[in-house]
Amino acid sequence: MFTGIIEAVGVIERIETNGSNIDFTLTCPFTNELKIDQSLAHNGCCLTVVKIKGDKYVVTAINETLEKTNLGKWEVGTVVNLERCMKMDGRLDGHIVQGHVDKTGEVVSIENKDGSYFITMKYEDNGSFVTVPQGSITVNGISLTVAKSEDTQFSVAIIPYTWEFTNMKYLKVGDKVNLEFDIIGKYIARLIKKQNVN
């Protein structure tokens, strides 16, 4: 369980193919605090730490994860948003994030609003996912508030702090981003879809 509040960014140091899986080696500011078998969200995708050596650690992404997320686009040098799992005695500053990416979206536009940024993204949908104004959405692991919502498209406003201390500042129009929709919204969409079928 995560909150969507990014703790730090990591950098991809090495990429190795292992059958249909990929092993990613990263560095980050808190590698020395990590443990084997620990869950860590990478751009919102929960991966397990499988190896630690010095200031580097390794996680493995299986084929299903690579197909659902933007991890397959990573290269050596890619900057990744990181968040360790939530402590039960901590404050829930973002919203409830599972670390299970639903799908990828595509950046449609990035507008500089005199220091803050307004980013619009689109996604393909069959009625399973929905956003609402002032609702929550996770983009590359970041808990964000939906500023504008349309069918298969939404916009978020990024404050200067989030822009500076996450990988948002590296986004370009056309880039793929990981999306995790609000869990409550997903349940409601599923129930409505089920009722319409019956």
N, C-alpha and C positions, 0 to 999 in steps of 0.2 A: 504494500500500500504506500502511495506517495501523495504529495500535496501539490506538485507542479511549481514549487519554488526552487529555482535552480541554485545549487550549492556552489558550483564551480564549472569551468569548462575543461575538457580534456582534449588531447591532440592524438590523432591516429599516427602511430610510429611504424607499424608493420601490418601487412595483410597477407594471410596465408590461407589457401584453399585446402580443405580437408574433406575429400569426397564432395558431397553436395553442401557441406557446411563451410563457413568462413570463420577463421580465428583472427580477431582484431587485438593488436597490442597497442595499449594507450599509456600516456603519462597524464597525471593530474596532481593537483596540490596535496591531496590527502591519500595518496597511494599507501603510505606507511601506516594508515589507519584501517586499511581494508583487510578482509579475511577471505580465505578460500570458501566458496559456496555462498558468498554474500550476494544479495540482490542489489543491483545498481541500475537506475534508469539512464539510458543513453538516448538523447533526443526523444525521451518519453517511452522508449522501449526497454522493458525490464530484461536484463541479461545477468547471467551468473558469473561471478569471478571464478575462473578455473585455475589460474596460475598467477603468482606474484614473484617478481624478481627485481630487487633494487627499487628504482623509482618507476617501474613499469608493471602493468598487470595485463592479463589476457581474458577476453570473454569470447564465447562462441555463439554465432548466430546460425540457426538451422535454416533449411531452405524455405520453410513456411514463413518464417520471420522475414527473410530476405524478399519474399514475394509481396508481403503486406506493407513493408516499410521502405524508407529511403536509405537503409543501411547498405544496400547493394551499390549505391552511388558514391559511397565513401572512398576517399583516396588517402594516401599518406599525406599528412599535413592538414586533413579535415579537422575543423574545430567542432566538438560535440558538447552539447549541454548535459550536465551530470547532476543526479540527485540520488542520495542514499535513501533507503526506505525510512518511513516516518517512525519516530519514537512515540510510544503511546502516552508519554508524559509531556509531550510538546504541544504547542498550539497549532491548529490547522489553519495556516495562513492563506493557503490557496483554496483548493477544493479537493474532493475525494478523487484521486487518480489511481487507476489500477496498474498502469504500466503496460497495458495491452493495447497496442496501436490498432485502431479500427480500419484505417485506410490511409492512403496518402492524398494530399491535396496539392494544388498547383498555385503558385503565387501569380496573381493577375496584375496587381499594381502595388507600388510602394510610393506613398506621398509623404514628403517632408512637411510637417505642419509647424514650422518655426521651432524646431527642437524636439518635438515629439513626432511619431510616425504613424501613419494610417495605412495598414496593409490589408489588401483584399485577396481572398483565396477562394478557389472553386474546387468542387469535388464531385465525383459521380455517385449517384444514389438511386436506390430502388424503393425508397420509402422507409428505410431502416434507421436513418439518421436525420436529426433535426437540430437546428440552432434557433435560439430566440434572443432578441435584444436584451442585454444585461444578464444573459445567461453565461455559463462557463463553457470553455473549450480549451483543450490542451493542444498546443502547437509546438512540435519539437520538444515536448516535455514541459513547456511553460504554461502555467495556469493563467489564462487570459479571459477578459470579459468581452463578450460579443458586443460590438458597437452598432453594427448594422447586419441584418439577417434577411436573406432571400433564399428561394429554393436553390439548393446546391451551390450556394455562395454566401460568404459572410466576410465581415471586416472586423479588425481589432485595432485598438489604439495602443501604441507602445510608448511608455514613458522613457525619458532619457536614461534612467538607471538600467532598465531592462535591456534597452538597445545596446548600451555600453558593455554590460557584464554577461551577456549571453551571445549565442551565435547569430542572433537576429540581424546584426549589422552586416553580416556576410551574405544575406539573402539577395537574390536577383529575381527579376520577373522570369517566370518559367521554371524556377526551382521547385523541386518536390519537397513537401514537408510532411512530417508524421502528424496524424490527427487522432486524438482520442476524444470522442464525444462524451458529454455528461452522462453518467450512469443512470440517473433518474430519467433523463430524456430518452435514453435508449429503451428503458423498460416501458415507458408510456407509448413510444412509437411502435414497439412490438405488440402491446396490448391492442392498440387501435387497429393495426394491420390484421391481427388475428380476428378481431370483431368484424372487420369488413369482409373477411373471407367467409366467416360463418353467416 
